Amino acid sequence: MLTNIRLQCQQLTNSRFETPKELVTWMGAIQAQNYPMVKRAIGIRLKSGSLSVVEEALQKGEIIRTHVMRPTWHIVAAEDLRWMLKLCKQRNIAAFKSWCSQINIGEKEYQKCKQDIEKILEGKSLTKEELEKTLVQMSHSGDPIFLKYCLNRSESEGIICSGIDRKQKPTYALLEERIPPVKELHKEEALAKLATYYFRSHSPASLEDFTWWSGLLISEAKQAIETIKSELHVEKYGSFELHVHESCSNAPSTRPQLHLLPSYDEYLISYKERGTVIDPVHHPKAFSNNGIFYPVILYNGRIVGNWKKIAQRSQIKIETTFFERQPKIEKALLEDAIERYREFYNTRE
């Protein structure tokens, strides 16, 4: 069954990993627009994950948050960041230029700003606001589009990445100061590694799914799949023929599964085709036309509702809304998922 394999590949059933670094390496990359939510996306996939464990891995630089693929925010293992950036660099820069086409940003202007970013961040981590304020004080444009372009492109070029958080706020730091050097990969090696990462953690999946997730050209995605074809099986699921990595298990789940998935979770966002896990009529409740993904309830591999946290002083309260009026879900199963959510945060909230 497709959803059963995906649950296991994505470590939402019988997780095999103890640490965030192991988990992120397995997944290849985890989308991370919403910084607080992505911490939960990592924790929910660990054998026993807590917020403090995930934050410690981020503080140590074992896992890094930066613009990597498509290009958008992702968290990747530190040793994988350089080759991923190299593989995606030119497409990312082209995308940033397209986004910022409403203002004319000269190459000399960008290069000067990049040099100043390096000077400002030497030996320290600064929040986005602190870094931008200093750049403006150094006579750079205060236009938000210009500043966004310079920061995002500097990430794609491997100049900056996530630094050490301060009071739960993310910061920027110099990549060379955060991540030790690693051996470079040739493009063919990088394509093969990215395909292996994706299909071992996201199977069953299609060429279109992989192309969407990675941001690769279709020709590059086909080349990547061809390189590891001995590791992949092609199987038919309904009207779809999907690739399944040889490491995947189709062992049936022994008990019902319910998770409160965070927004932008890989289980939903990392596939081009989503009708296999959520009825298309309910798509607007899970994600918008302009790319906003909401927290959702996952039950036995299917997206069946939404959830949100209600602020309370004494404890975390979760409010749930199901797509169907009377879902056949045991109350104890939902309560257990809510309790796991609370345990992840412990007394932090």
Secondary structure, DSSP 8 states (H G I E B T S, - for coil): -HHHHHHHHTTSSS---SSHHHHHHHHS-EE-SSHHHHHHHHHTTSSS--HHHHHHHHHTTSEEEEE-STTSEEEEEHHHHHHHHHHHHHHHHHHHHHHTTTS---HHHHHHHHHHHHHHHTT--B-HHHHHHHHHHTT----HHHHHHHHHHHHHTTSEEE---BTTB--EEEHHHHS-------HHHHHHHHHHHHHHHH-SB-HHHHHHHH---HHHHHHHHHHTGGGEEEEEETTEEEEEETT------SS--EEEE-TT-HHHHT-S--TTTS-GGGHHHHB-TTS-B--EEEETTEEEEEEEEE--SSS-EEEEEESSSS----HHHHHHHHHHHHHHHTT--
